[in-house]
Amino acid sequence: MALYGRVERPECIACGLCQMLAPDLFDYDQAGIAYYKPDRNTGTKALDDQATIHFRLAYKRCPTHSIKRSDHPFDAEPYTPTKVE
């Protein structure tokens, strides 16, 4: 079964845990808000088997539950960086 992921960016507190646990899957914009790297946070690219292991670890450990998963692609807006004021 395919697995898709993305970050609900308004819920992210920029703790850094997802990027520490899965650096190939998560990164941060200039404001420190996480996004899902493989598809620029659209949730439209399925994870391969190896990436799934790291994704699940980050998903389970996210303190705000802002990492989302699905067995089908998300209908998502593309990633846009958070503006730093």
C-alpha positions as CSV (number, residue, x, y, z in Angstrom):
1,M,0.0,0.0,0.0
2,A,1.3,3.4,-0.9
3,L,2.0,6.0,1.8
4,Y,1.9,9.8,1.2
5,G,2.9,12.5,3.7
6,R,2.9,16.2,4.2
7,V,3.2,18.8,7.0
8,E,0.3,20.9,8.2
9,R,2.5,24.0,8.4
10,P,0.2,26.2,10.6
11,E,0.4,23.4,13.3
12,C,4.2,23.2,13.2
13,I,6.2,24.6,16.2
14,A,9.6,24.3,14.5
15,C,10.9,21.9,17.1
16,G,13.3,20.3,14.7
17,L,12.5,16.7,15.6
18,C,11.2,15.6,12.2
19,Q,14.3,16.8,10.4
20,M,16.5,15.2,13.0
21,L,14.7,11.8,12.6
22,A,14.2,11.9,8.8
23,P,16.6,14.5,7.2
24,D,15.9,13.2,3.7
25,L,12.2,13.8,4.1
26,F,11.8,17.1,6.1
27,D,13.4,20.5,5.9
28,Y,12.6,24.0,7.1
29,D,11.9,27.4,5.5
30,Q,13.5,30.7,6.7
31,A,11.0,30.9,9.5
32,G,11.9,27.4,10.8
33,I,8.5,25.9,9.7
34,A,8.8,22.3,8.5
35,Y,7.8,21.0,5.1
36,Y,7.9,17.6,3.4
37,K,10.8,17.7,0.9
38,P,10.1,14.9,-1.6
39,D,7.2,16.8,-3.2
40,R,7.5,20.2,-1.8
41,N,4.7,19.5,0.8
42,T,2.0,18.7,-1.7
43,G,1.5,15.1,-0.4
44,T,1.4,13.7,-4.0
45,K,4.5,11.5,-4.1
46,A,4.4,8.1,-2.6
47,L,7.2,7.0,-0.2
48,D,9.4,4.1,-1.1
49,D,9.8,1.3,1.5
50,Q,13.0,2.7,3.1
51,A,11.7,6.2,3.4
52,T,8.5,4.8,5.0
53,I,10.4,3.6,8.0
54,H,11.9,7.1,8.7
55,F,8.6,8.8,7.9
56,R,6.7,6.7,10.4
57,L,9.2,7.5,13.1
58,A,8.9,11.2,12.6
59,Y,5.1,11.0,12.3
60,K,4.8,9.2,15.6
61,R,7.2,11.5,17.4
62,C,5.8,14.9,16.1
63,P,4.7,16.7,19.3
64,T,2.0,18.7,17.5
65,H,0.8,15.9,15.1
66,S,1.4,18.3,12.2
67,I,2.9,15.5,10.1
68,K,0.0,13.9,8.2
69,R,-0.1,10.6,6.4
70,S,-2.5,9.0,3.9
71,D,-2.8,6.0,1.7
72,H,-3.8,8.2,-1.2
73,P,-2.4,11.6,-2.5
74,F,-3.4,14.7,-0.7
75,D,-5.3,17.6,-2.5
76,A,-2.8,20.2,-1.3
77,E,-1.5,23.6,-2.3
78,P,2.2,23.6,-3.1
79,Y,4.7,24.7,-0.5
80,T,5.2,28.4,0.0
81,P,7.8,29.6,2.5
82,T,6.6,31.3,5.7
83,K,7.5,35.0,5.6
84,V,9.9,36.2,8.2
85,E,8.8,39.6,9.5
